Amino acid sequence: MIVWVAALPVLVVGSVLATVLLRRRGRPAVRLFLAANAVLLLAAAAVVVVALTGGPVEAATTHAATTPAAAGNWAALLGAAISVAGSSIGAAIAVAYTGAAALAALSERPELFGRAMVIVGLAEGIAIYGLIVAVILIQQA
């Protein structure tokens, strides 16, 4: 928790600088941000590879982490993380499109509010499905 509190001023200053840079420079700033994101993505991929290929860590007093039942837990947890991430991204895309369409429809016909919100709510349901799958996978881990 203390790391996030210490990093918060850095994040605020970084976001302000990014906004200023994007307003003044435009396209070169976007290329710079894409390059920075690519570097961060490669670093995250390297961390995942190191985490998955590393050997098991044994405690000095117990050997519970090396039992066959506990050895396969990482796959269930990884599947849960992928299901939550994928469903959240899908829900975000769906809500973006349906929300924009709902606002456009409401600007012409305000009586469509109920129907529009139901459709946006159905798009949000995608994230709930991913969360349910994650809970089921974590229970089996």
C-alpha positions in Angstrom: 0.0 0.0 0.0 2.8 2.4 0.8 4.3 1.9 -2.7 1.0 3.2 -4.2 0.9 6.2 -1.9 4.5 7.0 -2.8 3.9 6.5 -6.5 0.8 8.6 -6.6 2.6 12.0 -7.0 4.7 10.4 -9.8 1.6 9.2 -11.6 -0.1 12.6 -11.3 2.9 14.5 -12.6 3.3 11.9 -15.4 -0.3 12.3 -16.5 -0.1 16.1 -16.5 3.1 16.0 -18.5 1.5 13.5 -20.9 -1.5 15.8 -21.4 0.7 18.8 -22.1 2.9 16.8 -24.4 -0.1 15.5 -26.4 -1.6 19.0 -26.7 1.6 20.6 -28.0 3.2 17.8 -30.1 0.3 15.6 -31.3 1.5 12.7 -33.5 5.1 12.4 -32.2 3.8 12.3 -28.7 1.4 9.4 -29.6 4.4 7.5 -31.1 6.4 8.1 -28.0 3.5 6.7 -25.8 3.1 3.7 -28.1 6.8 3.0 -27.8 6.7 3.3 -24.0 3.7 1.0 -23.9 5.5 -1.5 -26.1 8.5 -1.5 -23.7 6.2 -2.0 -20.7 4.4 -4.8 -22.5 7.7 -6.6 -23.2 8.8 -6.1 -19.6 5.5 -7.6 -18.4 5.9 -10.5 -20.8 9.5 -11.1 -19.4 8.1 -11.1 -15.9 5.5 -13.7 -16.8 8.0 -15.9 -18.5 10.3 -15.7 -15.5 7.5 -16.5 -13.1 6.2 -19.4 -15.1 9.7 -21.0 -15.7 11.0 -20.5 -12.2 11.3 -23.5 -10.0 9.2 -24.1 -6.9 10.0 -22.3 -3.8 10.3 -24.5 -0.7 9.8 -23.2 2.8 12.2 -24.3 5.5 9.6 -25.7 7.8 7.0 -27.2 5.5 6.9 -28.9 2.1 3.2 -28.2 1.5 3.9 -26.1 -1.6 5.5 -29.1 -3.4 2.6 -31.5 -3.1 1.0 -32.5 -6.5 -2.4 -30.9 -5.5 -0.8 -27.5 -5.0 1.4 -27.7 -8.0 -1.4 -27.2 -10.5 -3.0 -24.2 -8.8 -1.2 -21.7 -11.0 -3.1 -22.8 -14.1 -6.5 -22.3 -12.5 -5.5 -18.9 -11.2 -4.1 -17.9 -14.5 -7.3 -19.0 -16.2 -9.3 -17.0 -13.7 -7.2 -13.9 -14.4 -7.6 -14.3 -18.2 -11.4 -14.8 -17.9 -11.8 -11.6 -15.8 -9.5 -9.6 -18.1 -11.0 -10.8 -21.3 -14.6 -10.3 -20.1 -13.8 -6.9 -18.7 -12.3 -5.8 -22.0 -15.2 -7.2 -24.0 -17.7 -5.5 -21.7 -15.9 -2.2 -22.0 -16.0 -2.3 -25.8 -19.6 -3.4 -25.7 -20.6 -0.6 -23.3 -18.7 2.0 -25.4 -20.7 1.1 -28.5 -24.1 0.6 -26.9 -23.7 3.6 -24.7 -22.9 5.8 -27.6 -25.8 4.4 -29.6 -28.1 4.8 -26.6 -27.1 8.5 -26.1 -27.7 9.1 -29.8 -31.1 7.5 -29.6 -32.0 9.4 -26.4 -31.2 12.7 -28.0 -33.8 12.1 -30.7 -36.4 10.2 -28.6 -36.1 10.6 -24.8 -38.9 8.0 -24.2 -36.4 5.2 -25.2 -34.5 5.6 -21.9 -35.6 2.3 -20.4 -34.9 0.3 -23.5 -31.5 1.9 -24.0 -30.4 1.3 -20.4 -31.5 -2.4 -20.6 -29.2 -2.9 -23.7 -26.3 -1.2 -21.9 -26.9 -3.4 -18.9 -26.8 -6.5 -21.0 -23.4 -5.4 -22.3 -22.3 -5.1 -18.7 -23.4 -8.7 -18.1 -20.4 -9.9 -20.1 -18.1 -8.8 -17.2 -20.3 -10.7 -14.7 -20.0 -13.9 -16.7 -16.2 -13.6 -16.6 -16.3 -13.0 -12.9 -18.5 -16.1 -12.4 -16.0 -18.2 -14.4 -13.1 -16.9 -12.3 -14.9 -17.8 -9.0 -15.5 -21.3 -10.3 -11.9 -21.7 -11.3 -10.6 -20.3 -8.0 -12.8 -22.8 -6.1 -11.2 -25.7 -8.0 -7.7 -24.4 -7.4 
